[in-house]
């Protein structure tokens, strides 16, 4: 039983490690934060993965549900989508949309981080390491446990956010979050239930799929760092998102697309976090040496996970 559930436990911790530590957002000196972040990040990733595999859906549904997770975290638990001075950074000022109370670049950026890196990439990696990539990992008891941990994570993160900042989103904003989540869940169901036969056509070599993932995700990240026009920045990120979605959807429908291709794309995307950690200043105080050592250590962990995933992944769909 323990061996059967180990992949879920691995995903439970891999998700926050990627989301915050590989990114360089939290230094190694604050490693204790892993255990407070895991119920939210890891609990969400495990529940999404289990739901998708129990229903027989694929990675498109994972991506849509990951977006729903991002809307929940940033719209309810941290409320960063609506807080004009979240973390004292004035994140909403660029490209502010008064009718919604959000900033366009920040909304696209933070939801993209959660959708791709916090949830989807860890699921792809851990499934590829697992000997049962398409089967449920948990029984009813395990699923209930992770559900309780996720609920605890949502409650704890929300309580911490409210306790550390007096800002509270407006009722209409919370309602909008709820509507968005419902729409995304319905979309995930619709996408998951669409059964399509593999199509003919060429797919790229595994290595070039990884290079493409690295190139597109790096361009996406650099846009947020280097493009100083708020609306242009948001437009570039959305354009890259659409391009990646169209290309991957087209390729993954072809008979030649395998799990190794999916891992390669995820690997390239995760390597973007690895390099971006070095210029990324941590949110907690840390010496330059500690920050650098943490970036190296977590980068090596990410590379090790990717190497194991590529080694164990198969040439099957």
N, C-alpha and C positions, 0 to 999 in steps of 0.2 A: 504493500500500500504506500509506504513512504517513497519507494523508488518511483512509483507511478505518479506521485504528486510533486516530485522534485522540480520538474520544469516550471510548474506554477510558482513555486517558491523562488526559483531563479528569476522569473519574470517580475515577481513582486519587488525584488531588490534592483534588478537591472534597469527597470523603468526610471526610478528616481536617480540612479547613478548617471544614466545618460542625460536625463532632463536637466540636472543641475550641476553635477560634478564634472562630467566629460565636457560640458559646455564651458566650464570655467567660472560659472556663476557663484559657486560655493567652494571655498578653499578646503584643503585637506585638514586644516586645523579645526574645521567645523564638521568633521565626519559624523559626529553624533546626530546631525540634522537628518541623516539618512533614515533613521528609525522613526522620526516624526513625519517625514515626507512619504515613506513607503506606503502607509495605508491609503493615502490619496492617489498618488501616481500609480503605485503597484497594484493597489486594489482595483482601480479603474481599468488598468491594462489587462489584468487577469479576467475580470468580468466580461470585458469586451471580447477577449479571445475565446472564452468559454461559450458565450452566447453565439458567436459566429460559427464555431465548429459544431456545436450541438444542432444548429439549424442547417448545417451543410453549406454555408455561404463561403465566399472567398475574400481576398484582400480588399476589393473595392468596398465591401461592407465594413471592414475594419477601419478603413480610412474615413468613411462617413461617420461612424460611431466615435472615432478618435476626435473628429471635429466637434461632435456634440459634447464630448468630454471637455474639450478646450473651452467651449462656450460656458459650460457649467463652472469650471474652475475660475475663469477670469471674469465671468459675469456675476457669479454668486459668492464663491468662497473668498476671492481676493478683491473682487469688484474693480479690478484695474481697468476694465473696459470703460468704466464710467467715472472713476475717481480722478478729478482734474489735477490733483497733486499727489498721485500715488508714489510712495517711496521718495517724496520730495523731488520728483524729477520732471514734473509738468509734461507727462508723456502724451497728453491729449491735445496740447496746443497746436502741433503741426497737423494740418488737414482736419481741423475740428469741424464736426457736423452738428450744429446746434439742435436740430430736430431730434437727433438720436442721443446726443450727449456723449459721442464717441469721437476718437481721433482715427482717421482712416488708416494712416501708416501703422500705428500701434496695433489696431485691431487685426489687420492683415498679418502683421509680423507675429504677434503673440499667439494667435490661433494657428498659424502655420507651424510655429515651434512645437506646440502640443500635438497637433495632428500628425506630423511626420516623425519628429524625434522622440517626444515623450512616450508615445503609444505605438505607432506603426512599426518603426525600426526595431525596438526591443521585441515586439511580437514576432516579426520575421526572423530575427536572429535566434531567439529561444526556440521557436518551432523547428528551425533547421538543425539545432543541436539535439533536440528531442528525437527519440526513436519513434514517436507517435505524433507526427506533425499535424495530422488532420483529425485526430481523435480528441475527444474531451479528456482533460487531465484530472478532473475533479468529480467526485460523487456529490450527492445532495449535501452531506455534512460539510465537505470542503467548500462547496459553492456558498453555503450559508455563512461559513467562517469568513471567507474573503468578502462577501457582501457586507457583513457586519464591520469588518475592518475598513472597507471603503466608506461606509456611512460614518464611522468614527473619524476617518480622515477628513471628510467633507465638513462635519460638525466642528472638529478641532481647528481646521484651517480657517473656517468662517469666524469662529470665536476669537481666534488670534488676530485676524484682520480687523474685526470690530473693536477689539480691546486696544489695538495699537494705533488706530486711526478713527476719529469720530465720524468720518464720512460713511453714509449709507445710501445706496442707490435708491432712486425713486420707484414707487410701486409700478409705474408704467414700464420702467426699465426691467424690473424683475419679470413682469408679465411678458415682455418681449423676449427675454432669455428663455422662458418656459415655452413659448410658441416656437422659437427657433429650434430648441431641443426636440420637441415633438415632431417638427417637420423633418429634421435630420434622421430621427429614428425611423420614421415612415419611409424616408428615402433609402435608408440602409436595408430595410425589409424588402422594398421593391427591387433594389439592385441585387440583393442576395437571391431573390426568387427567380430572377431572369436566368434561365438556363440556355446556354449557347454551346453549340458544338465547336470544337477547335477548328480554326480556319487554316487554309493553306497560306503559304507565304514565308519569306525568310525572316529570321530573327537575328539580332546582332550576336557576335561572339560574347561569351560571358565576360571577358575582360573589358570589352568596350562598353557593355552595359554598366559596369562599375565606374568606368571613366566618365560616362555620360552622367551618372548619378552625382559624382563628385563635381563635375563642371556646372551642372544646373543648380545644385544646392549651394555651391560656392558663389555663383553669380547672384542667387537670391539673397544670400547673407550679405554679400558686399554691397548690394543695392541699398540695404537698410543702413549700412555704415557710410557709404560714400555719396549717395544721391541726396542732395540737400533740398530739392524741391519736394515738399510733402506729397503732393498729388502725383508727381512723376514717380516717386519712390513706391507709392501704393500701386500705381499702374504697372510698374515693372515687375513687382512681386506677384501680382495677380496674373500677369501675362506668362511668367515662368511657371506658375502653378497650373495654368490651363495647358500650356505646352507639354509639361511633364505628364499631366493626366491623359491628354490625348495620345501621346506617344506610347505611354505604358499600357494604356487600355488596348490600343491597336496591337502592340507586340504580344501582350500576355494572352490574347485570344488565339494566337497562332499555335499550331501543334508543336512547333519546335521550342516553345518557351518552357523552361524547366524551373524547378525550385532554385537551382544554382543561379539562374538569371536574377531571380528575386533577391537572393542573398547578395549578389554582386551589386545590385542597385542600392540596397540598404547599406552595404559596406561603403560605397562611395559617398552616400549621404552622411553617414556617421563620421567619416573622416573629415568632413567639413567642420563638424563640432570639434574634432581633435585639434585642427590647426587654429580654429577661431578661439580656442581657450587661451592661447598665449597673449593676444592683444586684449582679451576680455578682462576688465577689472572685476575682482570679486565683490560681492555685496557685503561680505563680512570683512572686518579688518584682518589683514594678514601681511606678514613681511613678504618682500619680493621673492626671497629664497623659498619660503613655504609655498607661495603661490606657484612658483615655477616647478618645484618638486611635485606638487599635487597635479599640475597639468601633465607632467611627464608620466606620473604613475597612472592616472586615470586614462590617459591616452594609450598607454601600453595595455591596460585592462581592456579597453575597447578593441584594440587591434587583436588581442588574444581571443576575445569572444568572436570577432569576425572570422579569424583564422579557423577556429573550431567549427563555426557554422558552415564555412565554405567546405571544410574537410568532410563534414558529416552530411551535408546536403546532397541530394541525389539528382540525377538527370531525368527525373520524372516530373510530371506536371503537378 
